[in-house]
């Protein structure tokens, strides 16, 4: 059976959508335990994952927990074969920060 490129892309987009839901569930547990929150933004937050989408995350944690929160997020994404782009909230500003606050999905 021949699988077209379009079919492979569609299957990968669907896999990534399911994987994002699993990552979000894991991160919610971590956020509650560490006393912070993750903010999911971009295509994952919009429910519009593509075959080449990554997971865009902002970390908003006490400084003592930020490193662990980062490692846990990377590990969760890696387990589900999702590339991720992670930034601490403290490194965001201006229009970018406003967009994240308006459009992001809080995971806590």
URKACOR-V165239 format. One record per residue. N is the residue number from 1. RES is the residue in one small letter. NEAR is the number of other ideal C-beta (glycine too) atoms within 10 Angstrom. Layout:
n/res/near
N/RES/NEAR
N/RES/NEAR
This chain:
n/res/near
1/x/2
2/x/4
3/x/8
4/x/8
5/x/8
6/x/9
7/x/10
8/x/11
9/x/13
10/x/13
11/x/12
12/x/16
13/x/16
14/x/12
15/x/15
16/x/23
17/x/16
18/x/10
19/x/19
20/x/21
21/x/11
22/x/13
23/x/25
24/x/18
25/x/11
26/x/17
27/x/23
28/x/15
29/x/12
30/x/21
31/x/22
32/x/12
33/x/12
34/x/19
35/x/12
36/x/19
37/x/19
38/x/28
39/x/21
40/x/22
41/x/21
42/x/18
43/x/19
44/x/24
45/x/20
46/x/12
47/x/10
48/x/11
49/x/22
50/x/13
51/x/15
52/x/11
53/x/19
54/x/17
55/x/27
56/x/18
57/x/28
58/x/24
59/x/24
60/x/17
61/x/20
62/x/10
63/x/8
64/x/9
65/x/17
66/x/17
67/x/11
68/x/14
69/x/25
70/x/17
71/x/12
72/x/20
73/x/22
74/x/13
75/x/13
76/x/23
77/x/22
78/x/12
79/x/12
80/x/18
81/x/10
82/x/19
83/x/11
84/x/17
85/x/12
86/x/17
87/x/16
88/x/15
89/x/18
90/x/11
91/x/10
92/x/17
93/x/9
94/x/7
95/x/8
96/x/13
97/x/14
98/x/11
99/x/13
100/x/19
101/x/14
102/x/8
103/x/13
104/x/19
105/x/13
106/x/14
107/x/23
108/x/14
